[in-house]
Amino acid sequence: MGDGRSGLFIQVKGTIKKLNYAAVKEVLSSLKRFLIGRPLKSTQLGEQKLNKTKALAILSSDALSSVAYGPEQILIVLMTVGAAAFWYSIPIAIGVLVLLLALILSYRQIIFAYPHGGGAYVVSKKNLGMFSGLVAGGSLLVDYILTVAVSVSAGTDAITSAFPSLHPYNVPIAILFVLFITTLNLRGVTESASILAYPVYLFVFALVLLIGVGLFKILTGQVSPELHTAIGTPVAGIGLFLILKAFASGSSALTGVEAISNAIPNFKQPSPNNAAKTLIAMGSLLAVLLSGIVFLAYYYGISPRVEVTVVSDIAEQVFGRHFMYYFIQGTTALILILAANTGYSAFPLLAVNLAKDKFIPRMFTIRGDRLGYSNGIISLGLLSILLILAFEGRTDQLIPLYAVGVFIPFTLSQTGMMVKWLREKPTGWVPKFIINTTGALISLIVSLMFFLTKFGQVWPILVFLPLILLFFYRIRKHYEAVADQLRTTTCEPSIPIEGNVIIVPVAGITHVVENSLNYAKSLSAHQIIAVHIPFEREEEAIFEEKWSKWQPDVRLVTLHSPYRSLIEPLTKFIDTVQRKAGEANYQVTVIIPQFIPKKAWHNILHNQSSLLLRAHLLYRRDVIVTTVPYHLKK
């Protein structure tokens, strides 16, 4: 009697556990759908491409937003010798515009030379070698993390400038914005672009209005010329070194101009032409806004202050602290926060290129439910939050590190294009070579000036970059070792196994699959069925042909999965087989192939599909699940 009660108790407990698991799973699934939307089929990828209007908003927001802090960085440096030196901001701004022109023309050439995207990483890798490519790629990965941290921190500063009572809550506010933008990007490229286009163009309108009204007041004599020092006034203590330092600081306004060349695959066809036109539009807008803000800051005699931004001061001088002031501050805060979206657009695509070359985990090549590279998006959000916490959301501490992370790839990409023109010498290559040479020299000078003048703030790049390169090479070495051991053409023989319906999920033609099939054959099964689940229709025929040559005696079933799910189509197939096998009293066994890395930490570099599949199938009745491990030696 006691045994019966005990058995009943165990059954009830097991049932409750399964119900709880199912309920939790349903709640999490509903929450996921609410936050990021329903899954999209792989065939809907073309619908996720951007037109020029949306691309300008989503890919230019970083560069355009930098006018909110770039001019301020120039004034902060000049302030060290006094407000009389502020007139130097005009020639310095002209130098920044020359660099902008060189970069825009150069990246336009990169777009047509490398239409599949990749930007500085691909250009450097192909023309300067793998090491240079990895330096550019590693710098850009860090830069895009900084893009999010700097943009959100600067946007939060704009909000707290207008509402000083919020200043103690800078960090929590910044983190909330990162979480919001991350969620928005998980919903897909076009959806985030549709939402972000309005604030970006509203910001451009607001700043053009500010510049226009500010210039009108100057031309009509409403602004006293005594507020500023006349251009050409001698200033004691000014020197070439200080001017170059201010130029380097002001060049932080050019961060983000490379994003379009990285994200060419996101454009609608013809992708290169649309990307090039968007780049020109971005450069033109950036030149107008930067020139206007620098001139107004100079003419109105604006001095940088800790808790009030230069744009905030200009808006207050031009409009007073009324509706238009808050409109300017509101749109500036929005663009600074949403400028982080440039990082979310470029980081995942750069990660895909590095992952394809086996320098970072393969998980970055996988598209999520909404066809975006969700692993890259989530990783970027988490790393940005860590950076905001580490620097306590202080924009002035982040900008130098951010800028030097941009100008290293700038220098390498320009140099790479110089090598390309010298090597190939196509028609009309001389003007292109001159453009790239100019851009490379100026970018190199800016990079060196950051190291010379702000070493205390940029030294972390000298620590992080070598560590990132070591990280890249260790991962590449691991993947090469894995591939060498799994390749069926290697000399290492598989161990044969001598002497139910058996289902074997197979991902490819490898030693681990061969090992599992040998085990299945040894069980004297009535039938062995290999199941392959391709995500693309084109893969089916190719795999079936290879299989028929490799294992002609083993039946292969392919199950196309338009939603990129492995578990759902496989479990439906198992249910069908189980019903038919049950009628003939056959046992269904699922043999899951799995390779075991030599070191535990290697597991994070591989998709744990076998573990997920096994965990799911363990809850199914009348199905035996077994794993056949294949142990790697390297």
ABEGO torsion letter per residue (X at the ends): XAAAAAAAAAAAAAAAAAAAAAAAAAAAAAAAAAAAEBBBBAAAAAAABBBAAAAAAAAAAAAAAAAAAAAAAAAAAAAAAEAAAAAAAAAAAAAAAAAAAAAAAAAAAAAAABAAEGEAAAAAAAAAEAAAAAAAAAAAAAAAAAAAAAAAAAAAAAAAAABAAAAAAAAAAAAAAAAAAAAAAAAEAAAAAAAAAAAAAAAAAAAAAAAAAAAAAAAAGABBAAABBBBGBBBBGBBAAAAAAAAAAAAAAABGAAAAAAAAAABBOBAAAAAAAAAAAAAAAAAAAAAAAAAAAAAAGBBBBAABBAAAAAAAAAAEBBAAAAAAAAAAAAAAAAAAAAAAAAAAAAAAAAAAAGABBAAAABBBAAGBBAAAAAAAAAAAAAAAAAAGGBAAAAAAAAAAAAAAAAAAAAAAAAAAAAAAGBBGAAAAAAAAAAAAAAAAAAAAAAAAAAAAAAAAAAAAAAAAAAAAAAAAAAAAAAAAAABAABABBBBBBBXXBBBBBBABBBAAAAAAAAAAAAAGBABBBBBBBBABAAAAAAAAAAAAAABAABBBBBBBBAAGBAAAAAAAAAAAAAAAAAAAGBBBBBBBBBBBBABAAAAAABBBAAAAAAAAAAABBGBBBBBBBBBBAX
